[in-house]
Amino acid sequence: MENPQEKKIIPIPQKWRKQYGHRRMLVPRPLDLDSFIRKIPSGKLITFPQLRNRFAFTLGADSCCPFTSGNFLRISAEAAEEDLVMGGAS
Protein backbone atom coordinates (compact mmCIF):
# COMPACT_ATOMS: atom_id res chain seq x y z
CA MET A 1 0.00 0.00 0.00
CA GLU A 2 2.74 2.46 0.87
CA ASN A 3 4.44 2.56 -2.51
CA PRO A 4 6.84 5.53 -2.53
CA GLN A 5 6.09 6.23 -6.21
CA GLU A 6 4.17 9.43 -6.85
CA LYS A 7 1.03 9.49 -8.95
CA LYS A 8 1.61 10.41 -12.57
CA ILE A 9 -0.53 11.76 -15.37
CA ILE A 10 0.90 10.53 -18.65
CA PRO A 11 -0.05 11.14 -22.26
CA ILE A 12 -1.76 8.14 -23.80
CA PRO A 13 0.04 6.87 -26.90
CA GLN A 14 -1.92 7.32 -30.12
CA LYS A 15 -2.24 3.53 -30.60
CA TRP A 16 -4.15 3.22 -27.29
CA ARG A 17 -6.49 6.18 -27.82
CA LYS A 18 -9.01 4.13 -29.79
CA GLN A 19 -9.39 1.79 -26.81
CA TYR A 20 -9.30 4.47 -24.08
CA GLY A 21 -10.46 7.49 -26.09
CA HIS A 22 -8.59 9.97 -23.93
CA ARG A 23 -5.39 11.99 -23.93
CA ARG A 24 -4.25 11.94 -20.27
CA MET A 25 -4.11 8.82 -18.12
CA LEU A 26 -3.62 8.74 -14.37
CA VAL A 27 -1.21 6.17 -12.96
CA PRO A 28 -2.29 6.28 -9.30
CA ARG A 29 -0.68 5.48 -5.97
CA PRO A 30 -2.24 2.69 -3.89
CA LEU A 31 -2.96 4.94 -0.89
CA ASP A 32 -4.70 7.54 -3.07
CA LEU A 33 -7.01 4.93 -4.58
CA ASP A 34 -7.67 3.40 -1.15
CA SER A 35 -8.59 6.82 0.25
CA PHE A 36 -10.95 7.47 -2.67
CA ILE A 37 -12.64 4.08 -2.22
CA ARG A 38 -13.16 4.65 1.50
CA LYS A 39 -15.16 7.82 0.69
CA ILE A 40 -17.80 5.77 -1.16
CA PRO A 41 -20.82 5.45 1.14
CA SER A 42 -21.54 2.01 2.56
CA GLY A 43 -24.14 0.23 0.44
CA LYS A 44 -23.43 2.37 -2.63
CA LEU A 45 -22.64 0.40 -5.79
CA ILE A 46 -19.94 1.72 -8.09
CA THR A 47 -18.55 -0.30 -10.99
CA PHE A 48 -14.83 -0.54 -11.67
CA PRO A 49 -15.03 1.64 -14.83
CA GLN A 50 -17.05 4.26 -12.90
CA LEU A 51 -14.50 4.16 -10.09
CA ARG A 52 -11.61 4.66 -12.51
CA ASN A 53 -13.32 7.51 -14.35
CA ARG A 54 -14.36 9.41 -11.21
CA PHE A 55 -10.97 8.93 -9.58
CA ALA A 56 -9.13 10.15 -12.68
CA PHE A 57 -11.41 13.19 -12.99
CA THR A 58 -10.77 14.25 -9.38
CA LEU A 59 -7.03 14.30 -10.08
CA GLY A 60 -7.21 16.09 -13.43
CA ALA A 61 -6.87 13.18 -15.86
CA ASP A 62 -9.18 11.80 -18.55
CA SER A 63 -8.86 8.16 -17.50
CA CYS A 64 -7.17 5.95 -14.95
CA CYS A 65 -4.82 3.11 -15.85
CA PRO A 66 -6.89 -0.08 -15.68
CA PHE A 67 -3.89 -2.27 -14.88
CA THR A 68 -2.44 -0.38 -11.93
CA SER A 69 -5.85 0.62 -10.56
CA GLY A 70 -7.00 -3.01 -10.76
CA ASN A 71 -3.95 -4.18 -8.84
CA PHE A 72 -4.30 -1.40 -6.29
CA LEU A 73 -8.01 -2.15 -5.85
CA ARG A 74 -7.08 -5.74 -4.97
CA ILE A 75 -4.40 -4.53 -2.55
CA SER A 76 -6.88 -2.15 -0.92
CA ALA A 77 -9.47 -4.92 -0.54
CA GLU A 78 -6.90 -7.23 1.01
CA ALA A 79 -5.81 -4.52 3.46
CA ALA A 80 -9.45 -3.89 4.45
CA GLU A 81 -9.92 -7.62 5.02
CA GLU A 82 -6.80 -7.73 7.19
CA ASP A 83 -8.19 -4.82 9.25
CA LEU A 84 -11.45 -6.69 9.80
CA VAL A 85 -9.64 -9.88 10.81
CA MET A 86 -7.50 -7.92 13.27
CA GLY A 87 -10.60 -6.33 14.79
CA GLY A 88 -10.24 -2.88 13.24
CA ALA A 89 -12.81 -0.96 11.27
CA SER A 90 -12.52 -0.45 7.52
Backbone as CSV, one residue per row, in Angstrom:
resi,resn,N_x,N_y,N_z,CA_x,CA_y,CA_z,C_x,C_y,C_z
1,MET,0.816,-1.195,0.000,0.000,0.000,0.000,0.860,1.260,0.000
2,GLU,1.948,1.249,0.719,2.744,2.461,0.874,3.860,2.540,-0.158
3,ASN,3.498,2.448,-1.407,4.438,2.562,-2.513,4.965,3.993,-2.552
4,PRO,6.290,4.177,-2.548,6.838,5.534,-2.533,6.660,6.285,-3.852
5,GLN,6.280,5.594,-4.892,6.091,6.229,-6.208,4.974,7.257,-6.142
6,GLU,5.193,8.398,-6.772,4.167,9.431,-6.845,3.198,9.125,-7.977
7,LYS,1.982,9.646,-7.862,1.027,9.487,-8.951,1.545,10.250,-10.159
8,LYS,1.175,9.772,-11.334,1.612,10.413,-12.571,0.412,10.568,-13.489
9,ILE,0.426,11.613,-14.280,-0.527,11.755,-15.368,0.308,11.748,-16.637
10,ILE,0.072,10.722,-17.458,0.896,10.534,-18.648,0.052,10.687,-19.913
11,PRO,0.695,11.096,-20.996,-0.048,11.139,-22.261,-0.270,9.710,-22.761
12,ILE,-1.457,9.457,-23.264,-1.761,8.137,-23.803,-1.222,8.062,-25.227
13,PRO,-0.452,7.022,-25.536,0.043,6.869,-26.900,-1.115,6.780,-27.901
14,GLN,-0.896,7.291,-29.064,-1.921,7.315,-30.118,-2.541,5.939,-30.343
15,LYS,-1.724,4.885,-30.322,-2.236,3.534,-30.604,-3.227,3.048,-29.543
16,TRP,-3.217,3.622,-28.344,-4.148,3.223,-27.286,-5.387,4.105,-27.238
17,ARG,-5.386,5.230,-27.940,-6.492,6.179,-27.825,-7.814,5.621,-28.335
18,LYS,-7.764,4.726,-29.295,-9.011,4.132,-29.786,-9.673,3.324,-28.669
19,GLN,-8.860,2.605,-27.903,-9.387,1.791,-26.813,-9.821,2.659,-25.630
20,TYR,-9.015,3.653,-25.262,-9.302,4.469,-24.081,-9.979,5.784,-24.417
21,GLY,-9.772,6.289,-25.632,-10.456,7.487,-26.090,-10.117,8.757,-25.336
22,HIS,-8.969,8.808,-24.729,-8.586,9.969,-23.926,-7.147,10.372,-24.236
23,ARG,-6.742,11.507,-23.704,-5.385,11.993,-23.930,-4.491,11.897,-22.712
24,ARG,-5.062,11.950,-21.502,-4.255,11.937,-20.274,-4.712,10.808,-19.361
25,MET,-3.771,9.959,-18.972,-4.106,8.819,-18.122,-3.393,8.946,-16.782
26,LEU,-4.155,8.737,-15.724,-3.619,8.741,-14.373,-3.034,7.373,-14.053
27,VAL,-1.819,7.369,-13.538,-1.213,6.165,-12.962,-1.174,6.461,-11.459
28,PRO,-2.104,5.870,-10.703,-2.286,6.277,-9.304,-1.290,5.649,-8.337
29,ARG,-1.386,6.107,-7.092,-0.680,5.484,-5.972,-1.708,4.644,-5.215
30,PRO,-1.291,3.536,-4.615,-2.243,2.690,-3.891,-2.998,3.428,-2.775
31,LEU,-2.300,4.246,-1.999,-2.964,4.944,-0.889,-3.997,5.951,-1.379
32,ASP,-3.727,6.590,-2.515,-4.697,7.541,-3.067,-5.977,6.832,-3.488
33,LEU,-5.826,5.689,-4.152,-7.006,4.929,-4.581,-7.766,4.400,-3.367
34,ASP,-7.037,3.902,-2.371,-7.671,3.400,-1.154,-8.470,4.500,-0.467
35,SER,-7.896,5.690,-0.371,-8.587,6.824,0.245,-9.860,7.174,-0.526
36,PHE,-9.780,7.167,-1.844,-10.947,7.466,-2.672,-12.049,6.428,-2.464
37,ILE,-11.672,5.162,-2.408,-12.636,4.076,-2.219,-13.334,4.199,-0.865
38,ARG,-12.598,4.553,0.151,-13.162,4.654,1.500,-14.179,5.791,1.630
39,LYS,-14.192,6.714,0.677,-15.160,7.818,0.687,-16.492,7.422,0.052
40,ILE,-16.544,6.250,-0.564,-17.799,5.772,-1.158,-18.710,5.318,-0.020
41,PRO,-19.921,5.826,0.040,-20.824,5.454,1.138,-21.102,3.943,1.175
42,SER,-21.212,3.428,2.370,-21.541,2.014,2.556,-22.871,1.710,1.877
43,GLY,-22.923,0.625,1.135,-24.140,0.226,0.445,-24.281,0.822,-0.941
44,LYS,-23.399,1.741,-1.305,-23.435,2.374,-2.630,-22.656,1.502,-3.616
45,LEU,-23.285,1.201,-4.749,-22.639,0.397,-5.786,-21.934,1.313,-6.778
46,ILE,-20.684,1.007,-7.068,-19.941,1.715,-8.093,-19.142,0.663,-8.865
47,THR,-19.257,0.684,-10.171,-18.545,-0.302,-10.986,-17.084,0.107,-11.110
48,PHE,-16.257,-0.821,-11.515,-14.832,-0.539,-11.669,-14.586,0.560,-12.709
49,PRO,-15.233,0.526,-13.885,-15.031,1.642,-14.828,-15.492,2.992,-14.260
50,GLN,-16.605,3.014,-13.523,-17.054,4.259,-12.896,-16.023,4.745,-11.871
51,LEU,-15.513,3.829,-11.088,-14.500,4.159,-10.088,-13.277,4.778,-10.758
52,ARG,-12.788,4.152,-11.802,-11.608,4.658,-12.510,-11.865,6.035,-13.100
53,ASN,-13.012,6.224,-13.726,-13.317,7.510,-14.346,-13.457,8.627,-13.316
54,ARG,-14.172,8.378,-12.242,-14.364,9.407,-11.215,-13.046,9.743,-10.519
55,PHE,-12.261,8.718,-10.239,-10.973,8.926,-9.581,-10.052,9.754,-10.468
56,ALA,-9.980,9.408,-11.743,-9.134,10.155,-12.681,-9.578,11.612,-12.762
57,PHE,-10.871,11.832,-12.863,-11.408,13.187,-12.985,-11.030,14.050,-11.786
58,THR,-11.094,13.468,-10.581,-10.772,14.245,-9.377,-9.316,14.680,-9.348
59,LEU,-8.451,13.961,-10.069,-7.030,14.300,-10.075,-6.583,14.934,-11.390
60,GLY,-7.533,15.333,-12.232,-7.215,16.089,-13.430,-6.815,15.292,-14.650
61,ALA,-7.183,14.020,-14.697,-6.870,13.181,-15.857,-8.164,12.781,-16.564
62,ASP,-8.016,12.247,-17.778,-9.175,11.801,-18.550,-9.572,10.370,-18.224
63,SER,-8.593,9.560,-17.835,-8.863,8.164,-17.502,-7.831,7.703,-16.482
64,CYS,-8.063,6.519,-15.947,-7.168,5.945,-14.949,-6.680,4.606,-15.475
65,CYS,-5.403,4.346,-15.337,-4.818,3.108,-15.851,-5.566,1.895,-15.294
66,PRO,-6.126,1.062,-16.167,-6.890,-0.084,-15.683,-6.016,-1.153,-15.026
67,PHE,-4.771,-1.237,-15.421,-3.889,-2.274,-14.875,-3.452,-1.933,-13.453
68,THR,-2.894,-0.732,-13.277,-2.445,-0.381,-11.926,-3.627,-0.197,-10.984
69,SER,-4.705,0.421,-11.446,-5.848,0.621,-10.556,-6.490,-0.716,-10.177
70,GLY,-6.489,-1.674,-11.080,-7.002,-3.009,-10.756,-6.161,-3.695,-9.697
71,ASN,-4.852,-3.600,-9.849,-3.950,-4.182,-8.843,-4.106,-3.484,-7.502
72,PHE,-4.195,-2.145,-7.533,-4.304,-1.400,-6.291,-5.663,-1.606,-5.631
73,LEU,-6.694,-1.844,-6.409,-8.009,-2.153,-5.850,-7.945,-3.475,-5.082
74,ARG,-7.261,-4.455,-5.655,-7.084,-5.745,-4.970,-6.291,-5.560,-3.681
75,ILE,-5.216,-4.784,-3.735,-4.397,-4.532,-2.551,-5.228,-3.842,-1.472
76,SER,-6.027,-2.871,-1.858,-6.882,-2.152,-0.915,-7.899,-3.094,-0.265
77,ALA,-8.496,-3.960,-1.070,-9.473,-4.918,-0.537,-8.808,-5.883,0.440
78,GLU,-7.608,-6.321,0.107,-6.898,-7.233,1.012,-6.529,-6.538,2.320
79,ALA,-6.139,-5.274,2.246,-5.810,-4.522,3.459,-7.051,-4.327,4.337
80,ALA,-8.197,-4.041,3.701,-9.450,-3.891,4.450,-9.823,-5.202,5.125
81,GLU,-9.628,-6.305,4.433,-9.921,-7.619,5.018,-9.011,-7.908,6.201
82,GLU,-7.738,-7.550,6.079,-6.801,-7.732,7.195,-7.241,-6.900,8.397
83,ASP,-7.696,-5.665,8.152,-8.191,-4.816,9.248,-9.359,-5.466,9.955
84,LEU,-10.286,-6.036,9.186,-11.450,-6.692,9.796,-11.037,-7.911,10.623
85,VAL,-10.112,-8.686,10.102,-9.645,-9.884,10.808,-8.956,-9.486,12.118
86,MET,-8.219,-8.366,12.091,-7.497,-7.916,13.271,-8.395,-7.144,14.245
87,GLY,-9.669,-6.986,13.887,-10.605,-6.327,14.785,-10.760,-4.846,14.572
88,GLY,-10.130,-4.318,13.535,-10.239,-2.884,13.243,-11.439,-2.607,12.346
89,ALA,-11.729,-1.368,12.164,-12.814,-0.962,11.270,-12.235,-0.551,9.944
90,SER,-12.948,-0.859,8.863,-12.517,-0.452,7.520,-13.484,0.508,6.929
